Amino acid sequence: TLEEVVKYMSDKLLMVDEVAARMRVNRRTVQSWIESKQLPAIDVRPNGAERAMWRIKPDDLLQFAQDRRSCAAE
């Protein structure tokens, strides 16, 4: 079922707070990156929930961090 897939993936995905801690930024900054499509994220909120529950793939976070480092070096 979809719920089982989401549960399995959620164990492998990072929460916004975890990304914020790893990037040493405020969670609102991570939300902004997601909203502006700079950082890919998956909304895993249950049916009927109003607020998004974002999860980030570790590989997407790594690519995002590498892209930011490349831009800063230019």
C-alpha positions as CSV (number, residue, x, y, z in Angstrom):
1,T,0.0,0.0,0.0
2,L,1.0,3.6,-0.3
3,E,1.2,4.0,3.4
4,E,3.7,1.2,3.7
5,V,5.8,2.7,1.0
6,V,5.8,6.1,2.7
7,K,6.6,4.5,6.0
8,Y,9.6,2.6,4.5
9,M,10.8,5.7,2.7
10,S,10.4,7.9,5.8
11,D,12.9,5.8,7.6
12,K,15.4,6.7,4.8
13,L,14.4,10.4,4.4
14,L,15.4,13.4,6.4
15,M,13.0,15.7,8.2
16,V,13.3,19.5,7.9
17,D,14.8,19.8,11.4
18,E,17.5,17.3,10.5
19,V,18.4,19.2,7.3
20,A,18.5,22.5,9.3
21,A,20.8,21.0,11.8
22,R,23.1,19.5,9.2
23,M,23.2,22.7,7.2
24,R,23.4,24.9,10.3
25,V,20.5,27.0,9.4
26,N,17.0,27.8,10.8
27,R,14.3,25.3,9.8
28,R,12.5,28.3,8.2
29,T,15.5,28.6,5.8
30,V,15.0,25.0,4.8
31,Q,11.3,25.6,4.3
32,S,12.2,28.5,2.0
33,W,14.6,26.4,0.0
34,I,11.8,23.8,-0.5
35,E,9.1,26.4,-1.4
36,S,11.4,28.0,-4.0
37,K,12.2,24.5,-5.5
38,Q,15.9,24.9,-4.7
39,L,15.8,21.8,-2.5
40,P,13.7,18.9,-3.7
41,A,11.4,17.5,-1.1
42,I,8.6,15.0,-0.8
43,D,5.3,15.8,1.0
44,V,4.4,12.8,3.1
45,R,1.4,14.3,5.0
46,P,-1.5,11.9,5.6
47,N,-4.8,12.4,3.8
48,G,-6.7,15.2,5.2
49,A,-3.8,16.9,6.9
50,E,-3.5,20.6,6.2
51,R,0.2,21.2,6.8
52,A,2.9,19.7,4.6
53,M,5.2,17.1,6.1
54,W,8.4,17.5,4.1
55,R,11.0,14.9,3.8
56,I,14.3,15.2,1.9
57,K,16.3,12.4,0.2
58,P,19.9,12.4,1.5
59,D,21.2,12.4,-2.1
60,D,19.2,15.5,-2.9
61,L,20.6,17.3,0.1
62,L,24.1,16.3,-0.9
63,Q,23.5,17.6,-4.4
64,F,22.0,20.8,-3.1
65,A,25.0,21.4,-0.8
66,Q,27.5,20.7,-3.6
67,D,25.6,23.1,-5.9
68,R,25.7,25.8,-3.2
69,R,29.4,25.3,-2.6
70,S,30.0,25.6,-6.4
71,C,28.1,28.8,-6.6
72,A,30.0,30.3,-3.6
73,A,33.3,29.4,-5.2
74,E,32.6,31.3,-8.4
